[in-house]
Amino acid sequence: MRSSLHFLFWGVFALLVGSGSLAEARELPKSALQNYVPWQDETVHAFENLLVQQDGRVKPVYTVARFTLLQFLGKSSVSFETQDGEPHRLHYAAWFLDVLFRGEIAKDLPVFVIDDSEAVVQIGVSPKSKRDRYSYNELLPGRAKLAELSAQYAEKQDQHEKSEKDPEFELDRIEGMILTLGRNISSFEYLVGQFGFAKKGELLVNGNILPPELNELAKRLDTVEMMEKMPEMTLDQLVQTVRQQPGATEEERMFSGALRLFFFHANSARGMNFFPPQDPADEVWVSASDLMLAGLASKEKRPWVKEQLGGISALVKAQGEGEPAFLAALEAFSVKQHAMAEARGEGKHSKLEIQLYRGKWFYYSLVSFVFAFVVMAFSWLTPGSKVGKTLLLVAGLITLVGLVLDVYGITLRSIIRERPPITNLYDTVLFITGTAVLLGLVIEYFTRIGVGTLVAVVSGVLGMFLSMKYEAKEATDTITQLVAVLDTNFWLATHVTIINIGYAAGLVAAIIGVIYLSGRFFALFRKSSNPDFYRTLTRMNYGVICFCLFFSLVGTVLGGIWANYSWGRFWGWDPKENGALMICLWTLVILHGRMAGWIREIGVHVQSLVLAIITTFSWWGVNNLGVGLHSYGFTEGVWGALYTSWMVLGVFMAMGAVLWLKERGERASRKVKFPTGEEATA
């Protein structure tokens, strides 16, 4: 029903509105931010506890607000100044409250980030600067052109997918920006119009472009009460009736106008599923749009529909009566909604989810790792001294704090989902980071030479930065529903966890390899070296590679057992399976090469960098191939990041090649040839 309404709406919309452009239909309103009044904290907190079902999961509206603003703006808060110069900074929950209940204000907030002014020039809007933020009202003159170009580029993108990535249909940078902006603007319009059925006179964000008679009618009719007087009608019948020309009599015109209003309100109220279904066996929550259409189709459901929609109408009415009344209405609505959700066994961890995001555990974990790195850098100024050792210890303790914050955040996510810690790619970043940091600290505990702490700090900084970058780029809820192949707690807690420990070990081995190779390479220019230190690094890396082999091998075998359980075969040469096998084989190559004497210290560390390339390919790359049973973690732009990381590793491999050639030349110069033809090293 929802997809049908989506496509039918645009056809009916074009029929009713006519050919006028949005820019011609209305003038830009005066700024509604002249006297902006912030919401009280109590009101925001009451609002953010409301529940909504999105992407198959019941969550607090706090989470929806967070990722919606991230999608639009790339940040979790919006800053602006009123005309008197007073600065304001809105948290995403307060911004979302404005969007739903103070739409005229929300339309003036600069929440749409444009990375290149050429994108707004193409839709006919005067640019501010090369990269800037725009409000909805600032972009409104180009809304019609934006809709036209967005539809054109969406079709081009579909052709690109259908033609197996034919470069001819690939969007360029500006086209991609315009398509993204068009989708964001459309999402914003639906959010602003979400409760339009309860706000007399507000049909849609672009209500001004509708025929004047409908605007006047909207000010007089109550949509919920209007539904009571309508005959039973399906969606198709509603669309057919709306498409017909109004009758000649006043009564017929009034009836036609009422149906058109109802249609627009039903469309505007899509997307936010605030209401648990009437049938306890039904798992899908419904939006106000679903309620309106269900009530229209069945008179038996109208009392229940009216009761549910009445809750929203009460909120809208209370909002106009002042914030104390609005706060009381929000709390009443929330209590009722939570009671219905708890009766269904849903939404019980919503407050914990708010605590997860409000606590910013992963952000503070990153701050801890960065601070630990700074402290450790100061310890290098006085190596071996008492002060240096103390600073190194402090850096280790701060690193431990960062690890605890990471683990705490992972634990909260596991409790919220009632699942083991890894269910998607974002989870793997958090888990692998924590595992790598722990490995570094364990290494430091046994060696006490500072390398383990450095490994832990570098792992923490890179891993937590990647997690934040990934979340901001994807701008979608990271506590997701499981794909079918992962929907089992036992194998998530065994195979998936163990294989990711192997990934972490492979990356730690590469970090140690980088430390070894860069240290020895730059020592060439200082004409000094510490052979014992570098031999310790080699033994350290050898142990980590053994650790990687054990967990990768066990994880791969368990994965095969899982595959046999899920798909009826132990091994199918799936890209993800091949990636895991490559890690196992390459660690065996390193260990056997070292034991046989085919590679020495430099070889071990260079090969650990190759292991990192294989590991990152198995971790991220195979999911983007689009083939196999594991192609469920596609991430746009990941290939560029992988190629960049591999090139960086290639630089360190080149350092290793220089060291190997130099070492080989030194060994050759020390060889002495006896008269018998035998050689010996001098």
SEZANU-51945 format. One record per residue (C-alpha): x, y, z negated. Coordinates in steps of 0.1 Angstrom, whole numbers, plus 2048, in hexadecimal, padded with zeros to 3 digits. Example, Ala and Ser with C-alpha at 12.3 -4.5 7.8 and 13.67 -1.06 7.14 Angstrom:
BEGIN
87B7D37B28897F57B9
END
This chain:
BEGIN
80080080081C8187F682F81581780F81882B80683881A82984682082684184680284A84980786B83581E87B84E80687486B7E98828587FE89F84B8088A986E7E48A787A7D78BD85E7F28D685C7F88DC8818178E789382290487D84490386D84A90584885E92484C84393685F82792A84783493B82884B95581B86594E8018579547DF86796B7C687E9597AE86C94779288C94877D88896D77387D96475088794074C87D93172B89091272187D8F47138818ED6EE8978CF6E687A8BC6D68668BF6F68828B270B8898956F486488C6F486388D71A88287972087485C70C85785772585A83673885983175D85F81277287881778E88B7FD7A38797E17918847EC76E8727FF75288881B74788683D73587F85B74B8A086873D8B284F75489E8587728A587D76C8CB8777698CF8647898B787A79D8CB8997948EC88679C8DD87E7BE8D48A27C58F08B57B590C89C7AD90C8A87898F78A176A8EE8C57638E38E47778F19067708E192777B8DD94B7718BD95F76E8BA98077F8C599275F8E597F7608DD9677438EE9457498DB9247458E69007478CB8E67498D08C273E8C18AA7588A48A174189B8C673D89E8CB7638888AD76A86E8BB75286E8DB76686A8C778684C8B477B83A8D07678488F177284D8EB79784E9107A186D91478A87D8F479687B9007BA89291D7B18AD9087A08CC9027B58CE8DC7B48D68D37D88FB8D37DE9078D880292B8CF80992D8E182A91A9008339168F48578FB8DD84B8E58FA83F8ED90E85E8E08F28748BE8F38628BC9198668C59248438DE93F83B8FC92F82A90B93C80992E92E80B9409108199348F97FC9189057E68F88FD7D48D69067E18B39067D28958F87E388791A7EB8A89257FB8A690781288190B81988492083989790384987F8E883C86F8E185D8908DE87089E8C98538818B18578868AE87C8AB8A887A8A889085D89087A8708A787C88F8C687287A8B38578678AA8478888CE84A8948DA8398738C181D8788CF81789B8F281788D8E87FB8758D57E78908F17EA8A990B7DC89091C7FC88991E8098AD9338298AB91C83A8C490183B8A991784488C90D86487A92887F87892F8918579168AD85C8FB8968688FF8818498FC89F8338DC8AB8448CD8888418D688681C8C98A98168A88A18288A38828128AB8967F28938B27FB87889880287E8877E187D8A97CF85C8B27E084C8927D48588987B184B8BC7B08298B07BE8288927A780D8A07907FC8B67AA7DB8A47A67D98B37827E48D678D7C88E879E7D58FB7BC7F68E87C07F28CE7DC8168C97E68378DC7E482D8E98068098EE7FE80991180D80B9038307E98F082D7CA90083A7BD91C82379C90B81D7AE8ED80D7C29037F77A29157EB7918F37E67AE8E67D17A99027B87858F77B27868D17B37938BA7987A289C7A979B88378E77688E78A77388F7B077D86A7B275F86179D74786E7B875885E7D674B83F7E67618207E577B82380179B81180A7BB8238157B581C83A79182983779E8488257B784F84079E84A85C78586284B7A087C8457AA87B86A78788287577B8A687C7658B485F7408B486572B8D286D7198D584C7278E582D7238C581A7368B18347528CB8357548C980F7568A380F7718A382A7858BD8177828AA7F778F88A8087AC89E8177B58AB7F57B38897E67CA87C8017E48967FB7E38917D67E686C7D98058707F08168897D98128737BB8268567C98488497BC84684D79683782E78682D83C76481082475E8107FF7537F87EB7697D67E175D7DD7BC7627F67B074880379676080C7B077A8317BA7768307DA78C8277FB77C8128147908158387997F98527987F684D7BD7EF8277B87D582F79D7C38487B47C18307D17B78137BA79B8287AB7908337CE78E80F7D977C8017BB7628127A57687F778B78B80478678282978477D82B75E7A081C7587AF83277479F8517667AC8497437D08457507CF8647667BF87774A7DF8737367F28877517D68A07537D98A572E7FE8AB7317FA8C574D7DE8D773A7F38D77198118E572C7FC9037357F290871081590D7038328F76F98258EB6D78058DD6E881B8CF7038328BE6EA8158AE6D88068A16F982789370482B8806E38088736E580D86770982F8577008208446E28048366F781B82D71483581C6FE81A8086EC80E7FB70E8317F371983A7E16F981B7CC6FC8297C071D84C7BC70F85B7D972386E7F871B87A7EC6F989D7F86FE89581A70D8A282E6EF8C281A6F18C58237158C284870D8DD8436F28F383370D8F28517248F086C70A90E85D6F892586071793984370B94B83D72C95386273096286470E97584371598585473398D87371E99E85C7049B384B71F9BE86C72E9C787970C9DA8597049EE85E7259F788271BA038776F9A1785A709A27873721A34887704A438676F5A59864715A6A88570CA7A8756EEA7D8506F7A898396DCA878536C1A708516A2A5A86D6B1A5885B6D2A4E83A6C2A3484C6ACA2585D6CBA2483B6DDA1182C6C09F88496C09F38446E59EC81F6DF9D28276C49C18416DA9C08276F69B080F6DE9958296D798F82C6FC98B8076FF9738066E295D8216F295D80D7139547ED7029387FE6EE92980C70D92B7EA71E91A7DA7008FE7F47018F87EC7268F77C771E8DE7CB7038C87E17188C77C77348C87A971D8E379C73490879573391F7B373B9227AF7619047B27789107CA79392F7DA7A292E7F778992F7DE76C94E7CE77B9607F077A9587F47559607D074C9807CD76098C7EE7529867E272E9977C17359B57D27459B97EA7289B77CD70F9D17B97239E87D87229E47DC6FC9EA7B76F6A0A7B970BA157D76F6A0E7C46D6A277A96E0A417BE6F2A417E06E0A537F16FDA37809708A307F8729A107E771CA0280870FA0A8187319F87FC7439DA80072C9D98267309DD8257569C280A7599AB81E7439AF83F7559AB82F77898F81876E97983175B97F84C77697483379095582A77C94B84F77A95385579F93E8367A99208417949208647A19248597C590983E7C48F28557AF8DC8377A78D38267878F080E77E8DB7F87678CC7E67858B67C878A8CA7A97928CC79C7B58BE7797B78E17697BA8EB7787988CB7727858D875976C8E776174A8FC74274891074776891376C76292276574093B74C74E94574D77393F77377895077D75896E76675C97476F78097479477798E78D75C9A377F77899E79E78C9A97B376F9C979E76A9D17A278F9CF7C878D9E47C976D9FF7B577F9FF7CF79AA027EB781A207DA771A2E7D5794A2B7FA79CA3D80377BA597EB783A5E7F57A7A5B81B7A2A71819783A8D806796A8981B7B5A8D83D7A4AAA82E78FABE82C7AFAC08527AFACA85378BAE583878FAD882876FAC380A767AB97F474AAB97D0756AAB7C2736A8D7D9738A857CE75CA8A7A9754A707AE738A587BD752A5D7A0768A5678774DA3879C743A2A79C767A3077776BA1B77074C9FF7877589FF77677A9FC7547689DF7637559CF76F7759D374C7859C273B7689A37517669A175478C9A372E79098A7267759737427819747357A596C71179A94F71D7859437327A29437127B792E70079D91771E79D91571D7C390C6F97C18F17007A88E371E7BB8E87157E08EE6F07E09136F17EA9336F57D79467087F193B71A81195873081B94474F81295976F8139567737ED96174F7E897E7548009897737ED98A7607CC99D7437DD9B675C7EB9BD7697C89C47467BC9DA73D7D99EE75D7D79F575A7B2A017367BAA177437D5A2775C7BDA2C7437A1A3A7287B8A507407CAA5F74C7AAA6472979CA7471D7BCA8B73B7BEA7D7487DEA7476A7CFA8677C7B3A7C79879CA757B17B8A617977CBA4B78F7ADA417B47AAA3C7BA7CFA2679B7D1A127A87B4A097C67C99FD7AE7E49E979D7C99D87BE7C19CF7C37E69BF7A17E79AD7A77C699E7C97D09937BA7F198279D7DF9737B67C59667D17DD96E7C880195B7A880793B7B77FA93D7D18169427B783291C7B383491E78D83891C77082090776980291A7827ED9137A18038FE7B27E89167CD7DC91A7E47FB92B8057F292D82080C95082E8109628127FE97780981C98882B81C9908287F799D8057FC9B380F8199C182C8059C98167E79DA7FD7FE9EF81880E9FA8247EBA048007E2A167FE803A2C81B7F9A378087DAA3D7E97EFA547FE805A678087E5A6A7E27DEA777DD801A927F77FBA9C7E87DAA9D7C57EAAB37D0806ACA7E27EEACC7C47D7AD27AD7F5AEF7C3801AFE7C37DEAFD79E7DCB0D79B7FEB297B37F5B3179E7D6B3577D7EAB597707EEB6175780AB7B73C802B9372C81CB7C70D81DB60723829B4C721808B3E7407FAB3C74C7D6B3076C7C5B4C7817B7
END
